[in-house]
Structure formats: structure tokens, C-alpha cells
Amino acid sequence: MNVPQILTNATPWTLDHDHAVHPWVNFGAFERDGSLVLTRGEGCHVWDAAGTRYFDAIGGMWCTNVGLGRAEMAQAMADQAMKLAYTNYFCDVTSDTTALLAGKLAALAPGDLNRVFFTTGGSTAVETAIRTVAYYHHCKGNPQKTGIVARENSYHGSTYLTQSVGKRNGDRVEEFRYQSEGIYHLSSPYLYRRPAHLTEAQFCDQLIAEFEALIAREGADRIGGFIAEPIQASGGIIVPPAGYLQRMWEVCQRHDILFIADEVVTSFGRLGHWFASWDEFGVMPDMIATAKGLTSGYVPLGALLLSDRIWAVMAEGGQRWFTTGFTYSGHPVSCAVALKNIEIMEREDLLGNAARVGAYFETRLAELSALPLVGDVRGRKLMLCVESVADKESKALLPDEANESKRISATAEAMGLMVRPLGHLNVMSPALTITEGQVDFVVETLGKAIARVTDDLVREGYRLG
């Protein structure tokens, strides 16, 4: 067989550097440094092309919940591919595996969220949810009730519509275009950076009042849905004030506004529950978008869970068509992997482990608050971050050129630990299999990395309060 010239004497690093286009790539840094090439994974660890082992405290991208290298996950793929690798899922065809997963998700979901629309991932699940808002209200005789309310610092996906609805710092660049009509953004429930004169309860009151004011200004007859991550993930691990989500849900109920829970990150064990909306925050959403931990990242799959109430309105009369979907909706191989993933989580009590070890992680990570560079340590269970500041009292940030979070992650990486730099944060979302001993390694290594970067910043002339 003739080897293409492009592959002759090429390494994975050079092939990636010369031909791959990565999501959220910074062109200058990529051209200069290229990518870290990973070749193997087992449990919470990954290995690069040079054979160096790292503890992956990022969990891939919030998703390797059952850990890497599971033989039974690979076997589930192979078995399903041999039995039925693909079937059309449009209209009135399914596979037995896809049907089993739909039933399993309905059984795990809270309340009457008994209808499942399968997608290819989180972005497509959220996009479908947003489109369903308009569809549902049109079916009810309110075709103008299409507005979507989201929050600052939110991330809901990277399709045109989901990135327009999301509004995370750094995501909006002038080279791309975004939809603005019919999309509204409220303040983020960013408790650490609330106005200094407000208590947590007063801050919560202010956020609710802002939502009510928006509805009064724009008209409840024009606002169809509110979308919220229970904990804002990529926007900064923002845990809302006590009672905030419940009160926002109550506002939605009063004004016939559908509550969409974006649980692409928080579902399937990240907070110790199948779904966090009800079990962690006491909110019964109208829709839940999920992905990531649904298959633990082994294959792509997303899902939108709909309430029976929404289904009944859309299906009334039997004449309408739900004209959205994807070639790989309900893919039988992906669904087989999801079923095996759930089986492993149930058998090994990974939800319980996430809750127990997650609580230990919260306690240990809080110890880093004493470091001069650390302004806030926050999150819940296995969804945590450290926010760096120049001054603890004023909470002032370092200038962007200090690039401290990337420097911290690079320093940690050199010590065998992978954490994710996001703005002025270092984020952790490890596999649900993590042990207390591994938590100790993460916290102690991260602490050393922060201390080293702090010393470097001081030597370079940065003032730390």
C-alpha cells in the first residue's frame, strides 16, 4: 500500500500542528506550541506520546465520569456494532437499544420528564430545547411567545443559536455573528462578586427582581423560556445563592415561561445525583438537556428530556410534525454505551462516591484559600474551581497578560496534574471514581503550583495584596 506523502516521517504532533483546527484555538499559541498529544487513558490517568503520566482532574471535558479504559464499555460498543451498527431513527423507526435507553432515562429523571429526544451532544440538545419553546407556545396559541432569557457568564453550546443564548466572557468575538433578537440576559448569580453592601439573601432578592422587571418591560406574552445551568460551569463554577433557582422557577410558573435546565455538565453524577435540578436544588424543570456524563465521553450522545405536559400540548390533535433531528439521533451504538455507563454507575455506586469524595474534595480544596493568590474556592462535589486575584480585600483581578491560570495549569502539568485554566480560574471536574488519596494529590500539587506561580509573579513585579 502506498503511504500518502503527507504521512511520510510525520509524527502525530506535526500532523496535528499542520492540519488540525481545534475548538477555541488561539492561533498564535497553537502555531508556536502545538498540542499535547495524549495516547492512552486508564481510570483518572492519561499518558502523553512521551510516556508521561498525568492525573486528569479535568475529566476530559467534564465528561469521563466512569473513568477511562473500561473494557466493558468498549465491549458494549463492539457488541452493538455487530448486532446493529445503525438504523434510521426518524419518524417511526427505532432500535431496541435506543428504546431501552429512552425508558431508562425516563425512569431516572425527576417528575414527569418522561419523553426523550436524542441528539448528538450538549449543544444540539440545548438548541432543540430552545426551538421547542417556540414550538410549544405556538401549539398553545401564543406564536409570539418565543423570547429566551439566559444569564451573563452562561455557556450553552457552540451552535449559532446556543452561542447566541450563552454569554460567557471571551466567547463573543467580533469575527463571528450572533443572534440578538428575542434573547435576553440577566445578571449572573455570581455570589463571590456580588455588590459588597448586599447579603446573600439581598443579592438573591435583587436577581429575582431583575427577572420580574424584564418580564414587566418586555411582556410575559413575548417571553417563552428561561434557561439555566444549575451551577454555571464554563462560566466560572458559579453556585447560585440559596433559594435562587427555586424562586426563578416560581417566576416562570407564574408567567407560563418554560424552565430549561441545562444539565449537560451537572447530570450523571457530577454533583452526586442523576440530575441536579431536583435533588440538589429542589427545582422541577420543564426540560432537561443532558450529554457528557451520559456516555462518560466514550462516544457522542445527547438528550433532551421533555415533560409529559409539553408532549401533550405538541401532540394534541395528532396533525403536527416535529421537524427537527439529526442523522445520528438515537444512534444504537451510542445508546448501548450509555446503558452500560449507567449500569456501571449503579453497580459501583458512583453517585455515592461522588457525594462522599466530593465533600472531602470541597474541604481539602478550601485549604488553598490561605494562599495569597487565591481569592475564592467554590463549587460542589466534583465540580470545583479556584479563582485567582491580585488583592483578596478588593477582589481585583490580575491583568490578563499575567496569564496566571495558564501558568498554574502548566506548572501543575509539569508535576503530573492536569487542571483546566479558564480566565482567572483553575477548574476541576474529575472522574466519579476519584479516591480521597487522589484528592490529596490534586490539592497538594495544585497548592504547590499556585505557590510557585505566585513567587514568579512577585519577582516579575506584580503587586499582590
C-alpha positions, 0 to 999 in steps of 0.5 A, a space after each residue: 500500500 502506498 503511504 500518502 506523502 503527507 504521512 511520510 516521517 510525520 509524527 502525530 504532533 506535526 500532523 496535528 500542528 499542520 492540519 488540525 483546527 481545534 475548538 477555541 484555538 488561539 492561533 498564535 499559541 497553537 502555531 508556536 506550541 502545538 498540542 499535547 498529544 495524549 495516547 492512552 487513558 486508564 481510570 483518572 490517568 492519561 499518558 502523553 506520546 512521551 510516556 508521561 503520566 498525568 492525573 486528569 482532574 479535568 475529566 476530559 471535558 467534564 465528561 469521563 465520569 466512569 473513568 477511562 479504559 473500561 473494557 466493558 464499555 468498549 465491549 458494549 460498543 463492539 457488541 452493538 456494532 455487530 448486532 446493529 451498527 445503525 438504523 434510521 431513527 426518524 419518524 417511526 423507526 427505532 432500535 431496541 437499544 435506543 428504546 431501552 435507553 429512552 425508558 431508562 432515562 425516563 425512569 431516572 429523571 425527576 417528575 414527569 420528564 418522561 419523553 426523550 429526544 436524542 441528539 448528538 451532544 450538549 449543544 444540539 440538545 440545548 438548541 432543540 430545547 430552545 426551538 421547542 419553546 417556540 414550538 410549544 407556545 405556538 401549539 398553545 396559541 401564543 406564536 409570539 411567545 418565543 423570547 429566551 432569557 439566559 444569564 451573563 457568564 452562561 455557556 450553552 453550546 457552540 451552535 449559532 443559536 446556543 452561542 447566541 443564548 450563552 454569554 460567557 466572557 471571551 466567547 463573543 468575538 467580533 469575527 463571528 455573528 450572533 443572534 440578538 433578537 428575542 434573547 435576553 440576559 440577566 445578571 449572573 448569580 455570581 455570589 463571590 462578586 456580588 455588590 459588597 453592601 448586599 447579603 446573600 439573601 439581598 443579592 438573591 432578592 435583587 436577581 429575582 427582581 431583575 427577572 420580574 422587571 424584564 418580564 414587566 418591560 418586555 411582556 410575559 406574552 413575548 417571553 417563552 423560556 428561561 434557561 439555566 445551568 444549575 451551577 454555571 460551569 464554563 462560566 466560572 463554577 458559579 453556585 447560585 445563592 440559596 433559594 435562587 433557582 427555586 424562586 426563578 422557577 416560581 417566576 416562570 410558573 407564574 408567567 407560563 415561561 418554560 424552565 430549561 435546565 441545562 444539565 449537560 455538565 451537572 447530570 450523571 453524577 457530577 454533583 452526586 445525583 442523576 440530575 441536579 435540578 431536583 435533588 440538589 436544588 429542589 427545582 422541577 424543570 420543564 426540560 432537561 438537556 443532558 450529554 457528557 456524563 451520559 456516555 462518560 465521553 466514550 462516544 457522542 450522545 445527547 438528550 433532551 428530556 421533555 415533560 409529559 405536559 409539553 408532549 401533550 400540548 405538541 401532540 394534541 390533535 395528532 396533525 403536527 410534525 416535529 421537524 427537527 433531528 439529526 442523522 445520528 439521533 438515537 444512534 444504537 451504538 451510542 445508546 448501548 454505551 450509555 446503558 452500560 455507563 449507567 449500569 456501571 454507575 449503579 453497580 459501583 455506586 458512583 453517585 455515592 462516591 461522588 457525594 462522599 469524595 466530593 465533600 472531602 474534595 470541597 474541604 481539602 480544596 478550601 485549604 488553598 484559600 490561605 494562599 495569597 493568590 487565591 481569592 475564592 474556592 467554590 463549587 460542589 462535589 466534583 465540580 470545583 474551581 479556584 479563582 485567582 486575584 491580585 488583592 483578596 480585600 478588593 477582589 481585583 483581578 490580575 491583568 490578563 497578560 499575567 496569564 496566571 491560570 495558564 501558568 498554574 495549569 502548566 506548572 501543575 502539568 509539569 508535576 503530573 496534574 492536569 487542571 483546566 485554566 479558564 480566565 482567572 480560574 483553575 477548574 476541576 471536574 474529575 472522574 466519579 471514581 476519584 479516591 480521597 488519596 487522589 484528592 490529596 494529590 490534586 490539592 497538594 500539587 495544585 497548592 504547590 503550583 499556585 505557590 510557585 506561580 505566585 513567587 514568579 509573579 512577585 519577582 516579575 513585579 506584580 503587586 499582590 495584596 
